[in-house]
Amino acid sequence: MTTIQHLFDNNKKWAEKITKEDPGFFQSLSEQQSPKYLWIGCSDSRVPANSLLGMEPGEVFVHRNIANQVIHTDFNCLSVIQYAVDILQVKHIIICGHYGCGGIEASLDDESYGLTDNWLRHLEDVYRFHKEEMDKLTSKKDRINLLCELNVIEQVANICNTTTLINAWKREQDITIHGLVYNLHDGILKDLNVSANGK
């Protein structure tokens, strides 16, 4: 049987390193959670929210799924959003896609991926909404990257229409939604300039 002992060893080294650098870190971290940011990103292992934002544990509340989607029937995502907005009182929600997304690529081919096909249907809808613009591109890479951007824009619109955000803005809660795309090739975030604050 294979084990994951190396992960426990890595964890111990990491905890010892943090404690050496900041002896009160874990005590302080355990006493409260007050992030200003909710990150809704892709499950892709190459897109770690805290690391690429240069933030420490406790500074970003994170939800991830395939292709960073906000779907109105996904109670997991909707519950995370409500908790972040109503309980944690985050100031910013970041929806972040990434170029070269496997979920986006899968939505553009004719293959079947089993249960995942149901999830990818939402991406196919984004394609359909922007078919004319998408069909102008002939390069597979360009098509994937454009759909990555269009998907983020659609997800920003989706989150703005959730009950949680509608109610938060009605009570004049200060919260802004942002749409970003991460470039795996240089580590840089691109602002898609689709921020919304309910005004």
Contacts in CASP RR format, 6 or more apart in sequence:
PFRMAT RR
TARGET T0000
AUTHOR 0000-0000-0000
METHOD contacts of the structure
MODEL  1
MTTIQHLFDNNKKWAEKITKEDPGFFQSLSEQQSPKYLWIGCSDSRVPAN
SLLGMEPGEVFVHRNIANQVIHTDFNCLSVIQYAVDILQVKHIIICGHYG
CGGIEASLDDESYGLTDNWLRHLEDVYRFHKEEMDKLTSKKDRINLLCEL
NVIEQVANICNTTTLINAWKREQDITIHGLVYNLHDGILKDLNVSANGK
15 26 0 8 1.000
18 25 0 8 1.000
18 26 0 8 1.000
19 25 0 8 1.000
19 26 0 8 1.000
29 57 0 8 1.000
29 58 0 8 1.000
33 58 0 8 1.000
33 61 0 8 1.000
33 88 0 8 1.000
34 58 0 8 1.000
34 88 0 8 1.000
35 58 0 8 1.000
35 59 0 8 1.000
35 60 0 8 1.000
35 61 0 8 1.000
35 84 0 8 1.000
35 88 0 8 1.000
35 90 0 8 1.000
36 59 0 8 1.000
36 90 0 8 1.000
36 91 0 8 1.000
36 92 0 8 1.000
37 53 0 8 1.000
37 55 0 8 1.000
37 59 0 8 1.000
37 60 0 8 1.000
37 61 0 8 1.000
37 90 0 8 1.000
37 91 0 8 1.000
37 92 0 8 1.000
37 93 0 8 1.000
37 94 0 8 1.000
38 60 0 8 1.000
38 61 0 8 1.000
38 62 0 8 1.000
38 63 0 8 1.000
38 80 0 8 1.000
38 81 0 8 1.000
38 84 0 8 1.000
38 85 0 8 1.000
38 88 0 8 1.000
38 90 0 8 1.000
38 92 0 8 1.000
38 93 0 8 1.000
38 94 0 8 1.000
39 49 0 8 1.000
39 53 0 8 1.000
39 60 0 8 1.000
39 61 0 8 1.000
39 62 0 8 1.000
39 63 0 8 1.000
39 94 0 8 1.000
39 96 0 8 1.000
40 63 0 8 1.000
40 64 0 8 1.000
40 65 0 8 1.000
40 68 0 8 1.000
40 70 0 8 1.000
40 77 0 8 1.000
40 80 0 8 1.000
40 81 0 8 1.000
40 93 0 8 1.000
40 94 0 8 1.000
40 95 0 8 1.000
40 96 0 8 1.000
40 155 0 8 1.000
40 159 0 8 1.000
41 47 0 8 1.000
41 49 0 8 1.000
41 62 0 8 1.000
41 63 0 8 1.000
41 64 0 8 1.000
41 65 0 8 1.000
41 68 0 8 1.000
41 95 0 8 1.000
41 96 0 8 1.000
41 97 0 8 1.000
42 64 0 8 1.000
42 65 0 8 1.000
42 66 0 8 1.000
42 67 0 8 1.000
42 68 0 8 1.000
42 96 0 8 1.000
42 97 0 8 1.000
42 98 0 8 1.000
42 101 0 8 1.000
42 103 0 8 1.000
43 64 0 8 1.000
43 65 0 8 1.000
43 66 0 8 1.000
44 98 0 8 1.000
44 101 0 8 1.000
44 102 0 8 1.000
46 98 0 8 1.000
46 184 0 8 1.000
47 96 0 8 1.000
47 97 0 8 1.000
47 98 0 8 1.000
47 182 0 8 1.000
47 184 0 8 1.000
49 55 0 8 1.000
49 60 0 8 1.000
49 62 0 8 1.000
49 64 0 8 1.000
49 96 0 8 1.000
50 56 0 8 1.000
50 57 0 8 1.000
50 59 0 8 1.000
50 60 0 8 1.000
50 62 0 8 1.000
52 182 0 8 1.000
52 187 0 8 1.000
52 189 0 8 1.000
53 59 0 8 1.000
53 60 0 8 1.000
61 80 0 8 1.000
61 83 0 8 1.000
61 84 0 8 1.000
61 88 0 8 1.000
61 90 0 8 1.000
63 76 0 8 1.000
63 77 0 8 1.000
63 80 0 8 1.000
63 81 0 8 1.000
65 74 0 8 1.000
65 76 0 8 1.000
65 77 0 8 1.000
65 119 0 8 1.000
66 103 0 8 1.000
66 116 0 8 1.000
66 119 0 8 1.000
66 120 0 8 1.000
67 97 0 8 1.000
67 101 0 8 1.000
67 102 0 8 1.000
67 103 0 8 1.000
67 104 0 8 1.000
67 107 0 8 1.000
67 119 0 8 1.000
67 120 0 8 1.000
67 123 0 8 1.000
67 151 0 8 1.000
68 95 0 8 1.000
68 96 0 8 1.000
68 97 0 8 1.000
68 151 0 8 1.000
68 152 0 8 1.000
68 155 0 8 1.000
69 77 0 8 1.000
69 119 0 8 1.000
69 122 0 8 1.000
69 123 0 8 1.000
69 151 0 8 1.000
69 155 0 8 1.000
69 158 0 8 1.000
70 77 0 8 1.000
70 81 0 8 1.000
70 95 0 8 1.000
70 155 0 8 1.000
70 158 0 8 1.000
70 159 0 8 1.000
70 162 0 8 1.000
71 77 0 8 1.000
71 122 0 8 1.000
71 158 0 8 1.000
72 78 0 8 1.000
72 158 0 8 1.000
72 161 0 8 1.000
72 162 0 8 1.000
78 162 0 8 1.000
78 164 0 8 1.000
81 93 0 8 1.000
81 159 0 8 1.000
81 162 0 8 1.000
81 164 0 8 1.000
81 165 0 8 1.000
82 164 0 8 1.000
84 90 0 8 1.000
84 93 0 8 1.000
85 93 0 8 1.000
85 164 0 8 1.000
85 165 0 8 1.000
85 168 0 8 1.000
85 173 0 8 1.000
85 175 0 8 1.000
86 164 0 8 1.000
86 168 0 8 1.000
89 173 0 8 1.000
90 175 0 8 1.000
91 174 0 8 1.000
91 175 0 8 1.000
91 176 0 8 1.000
92 175 0 8 1.000
92 176 0 8 1.000
92 177 0 8 1.000
92 178 0 8 1.000
93 159 0 8 1.000
93 175 0 8 1.000
93 176 0 8 1.000
93 177 0 8 1.000
93 178 0 8 1.000
94 178 0 8 1.000
94 179 0 8 1.000
94 180 0 8 1.000
95 152 0 8 1.000
95 155 0 8 1.000
95 156 0 8 1.000
95 159 0 8 1.000
95 177 0 8 1.000
95 178 0 8 1.000
95 179 0 8 1.000
95 180 0 8 1.000
96 152 0 8 1.000
96 179 0 8 1.000
96 180 0 8 1.000
96 181 0 8 1.000
96 182 0 8 1.000
96 189 0 8 1.000
97 148 0 8 1.000
97 151 0 8 1.000
97 152 0 8 1.000
97 180 0 8 1.000
97 181 0 8 1.000
97 182 0 8 1.000
98 148 0 8 1.000
98 181 0 8 1.000
98 182 0 8 1.000
98 183 0 8 1.000
98 184 0 8 1.000
99 144 0 8 1.000
99 145 0 8 1.000
99 148 0 8 1.000
99 181 0 8 1.000
99 182 0 8 1.000
99 183 0 8 1.000
99 184 0 8 1.000
99 185 0 8 1.000
100 141 0 8 1.000
100 144 0 8 1.000
100 145 0 8 1.000
100 148 0 8 1.000
100 184 0 8 1.000
101 144 0 8 1.000
101 148 0 8 1.000
102 144 0 8 1.000
103 120 0 8 1.000
103 123 0 8 1.000
104 123 0 8 1.000
104 144 0 8 1.000
104 147 0 8 1.000
104 148 0 8 1.000
104 151 0 8 1.000
105 144 0 8 1.000
106 113 0 8 1.000
106 116 0 8 1.000
106 120 0 8 1.000
107 120 0 8 1.000
107 123 0 8 1.000
107 124 0 8 1.000
107 127 0 8 1.000
107 147 0 8 1.000
108 127 0 8 1.000
108 140 0 8 1.000
108 143 0 8 1.000
108 144 0 8 1.000
108 147 0 8 1.000
113 120 0 8 1.000
123 147 0 8 1.000
123 151 0 8 1.000
126 147 0 8 1.000
126 150 0 8 1.000
126 151 0 8 1.000
126 154 0 8 1.000
127 134 0 8 1.000
127 147 0 8 1.000
127 150 0 8 1.000
129 150 0 8 1.000
129 154 0 8 1.000
130 147 0 8 1.000
130 150 0 8 1.000
133 146 0 8 1.000
133 150 0 8 1.000
134 143 0 8 1.000
134 146 0 8 1.000
134 147 0 8 1.000
134 150 0 8 1.000
137 143 0 8 1.000
137 146 0 8 1.000
148 181 0 8 1.000
149 181 0 8 1.000
149 192 0 8 1.000
152 179 0 8 1.000
152 180 0 8 1.000
152 181 0 8 1.000
152 192 0 8 1.000
152 194 0 8 1.000
153 179 0 8 1.000
153 192 0 8 1.000
153 194 0 8 1.000
155 179 0 8 1.000
156 177 0 8 1.000
156 178 0 8 1.000
156 179 0 8 1.000
156 192 0 8 1.000
156 194 0 8 1.000
156 196 0 8 1.000
159 165 0 8 1.000
159 177 0 8 1.000
160 166 0 8 1.000
160 177 0 8 1.000
160 196 0 8 1.000
160 198 0 8 1.000
165 175 0 8 1.000
165 177 0 8 1.000
165 198 0 8 1.000
168 175 0 8 1.000
169 175 0 8 1.000
169 197 0 8 1.000
169 198 0 8 1.000
169 199 0 8 1.000
174 197 0 8 1.000
175 197 0 8 1.000
176 195 0 8 1.000
176 196 0 8 1.000
176 197 0 8 1.000
177 195 0 8 1.000
177 196 0 8 1.000
177 197 0 8 1.000
178 191 0 8 1.000
178 194 0 8 1.000
178 195 0 8 1.000
179 191 0 8 1.000
179 192 0 8 1.000
179 194 0 8 1.000
179 195 0 8 1.000
180 189 0 8 1.000
180 190 0 8 1.000
180 191 0 8 1.000
180 192 0 8 1.000
181 189 0 8 1.000
181 190 0 8 1.000
181 192 0 8 1.000
182 188 0 8 1.000
182 189 0 8 1.000
182 190 0 8 1.000
183 189 0 8 1.000
183 190 0 8 1.000
END
